[in-house]
Amino acid sequence: MSKDIKKGRELTFSILKYNPRDLDSKPAFVEYKVTESPGMTLFIALNIIRDTLDADLSFDFVCRAGICGSCGMVINGKPLLACRTLTAD
Ligand code: FES
């Protein structure tokens, strides 16, 4: 493998999980680590987490183009659209 290939940053996501269908569920933050790739959005990162680390993780997305607003969430204390938010930012 070439030495020129830069390894992405390791990002830590602290995500509030809660299952409203489970009466015993309590909201709690869970941490996940994902290696950043160029142009990665929160939408991509959440899908990687769900596909590789936690199949229980669920979130809403419809258009993935910043139009519908269904992916609105609080990201680092600000209300933003996950499909339009780059992890680099
Ligand atoms: S999925 Fe529609 S605005 Fe993000």
Boltz pocket constraint, residues with backbone or C-beta under 6 A from the ligand:
constraints:
  - pocket:
      binder: B
      contacts: [[A, 60], [A, 61], [A, 62], [A, 63], [A, 64], [A, 65], [A, 66], [A, 67], [A, 68], [A, 69], [A, 70], [A, 71], [A, 72], [A, 81], [A, 82], [A, 83], [A, 84]]
      max_distance: 6.0
